[in-house]
Amino acid sequence: MSQQQLRRLQILLVDDDVHTRDKVQQALDQGFVLNHVHSLDEALRYLEESLPDVLVCEIILPDASGLDLCRQIRCSPSLQHLPIMLLTSLSTLQDKITGFEAGADDYVVKPFDTLHLRARLLLLSRIKRLEEKPA
């Protein structure tokens, strides 16, 4: 196994709901490290210090919209390739389209299945690794 395969995936969850944090933690096993912040401001501070493998973000945040965070990340040269999953209770087709237009790579609706969430996170990390490989 390569060093990349042995390294635990770093996930940043941006959500002010403790129940969601607990359920996401249940979905992940020893192959993941979950870091959790409650707001857009906390997420931006975290991203200044550390780059996770995948960002998982709620759209409805206390201080702003997760869509704003997506847009800010996509405009930042150092962060623009960060995989973003929106994990939210907003479930209409228009909500999903708006999320993808804001820069999300994936969109999962609450309540979610833990096995499905884990599979989607692994997929996003695999896509990121493939994009990082030199041609």
N, C-alpha and C positions, 0 to 999 in steps of 0.2 A: 504494500500500500504506500502511496505517496504521502508526503508531509501534509499536503492539502487535504487528503482524505482523512487523516488522523486528527486534524485540528477541529475543535468544536466550533460550530457555526455561531457567530455572534448575531443575535437578533435584538433590535431596538423596537420596543413596543411603546407607542405614543397613544395613551388612552387614560382617561381619568377614572374609569370604572374598575374597581378592585375585582369584581366578579369576572370580568373579561381577562384581567391579568392572570387570575388563578386558573381559568379554563385554558388559556394559551400555555401556561406553564405545564398543565396536565398533558397537553398535546405533544410537548417536547420531551425528549429523553436525554440521556447523558451526552448525546451528540450535539447539543445546543447549549448556549448560554443566553439566558433571557435578561435583558436590561430593560427597565421600565421607567418611563417618565410620564408626567401627567398633562403637559401642556406644550404648545408650540415653542414657547420661549425656552423651556427646559430641553426640548429636543434640539433646538439650534445650539444651545450651549454644549450639549453632549456631542453633537457632530463636529464642533470646533476642536474637541479633544480626541475623539475616537471615531473610527469609521466602521460601522457594523457591516455584516455581510448582507443583511436584508433589513429594511425598515418596514414595520407594520404599523399602520396609523388609522385611527378613527377619524372620520370626517368631522364629527361634532365634538369640538374641544371647548373647554371653558374660556380660553382667551382668544380663539381664532378658529379658522376652519383647517382641517387637515388638507384640504385642497390648496390652501395658501402655502402650506409646508411643501407639498408636491411641487408647486410652481417655483418656490424659492430654491429647492434642491436642483431642479432641472436648469435653472439659470446660473448655478454655481459650477465653474469649471472643475473644482476638486470633488464635487459630489454628484455631478450630472449622470454618472453611470451607476449610482446606487440603486439596486432593485427596490421598488416600493410596492407594497401590498396595502390596499385599503381594506380594512376590516370594520364593517359598519352595519348598522341596522337599516340604513337607507337602501331600498331594494328595487326601486323602479328602473326601467330601462334607461330613462333620462339621467337618473343618478349615476348609473354605471358609465354612460357615455361621458358625462361631465367629469367623472373621476379619471377616465382614460385621457380625456383632453387636457386635464391638469397635469398629467405626467405619470399616473400610476401604471405599473406593469401588470398588476393583478387586482382583482376585486372579489372579496369574499363577504357574504352577507351573514350577519348574526341573526339567530343563533347558528353556530357552525358546528360541523362534525370535526372532532379532533384529528381523526386519521386523514381527512381531506385537507385540513389546514397544514398538517405536517408534510403531506405529499406536495402541496403547493409551495411551501417554503423550500423544500429540497429541490424542486424544479427551478425556482428562481435562482437559487445558489448555483445550480448546475449551469444554467444559461449564462450567469455572470462569469463563471470559470471559463466557459467556452469562448466568450467574447474577449477575455483577457489573454488567451493564448496567442502567441505571435503567429502570423500567417506563414 
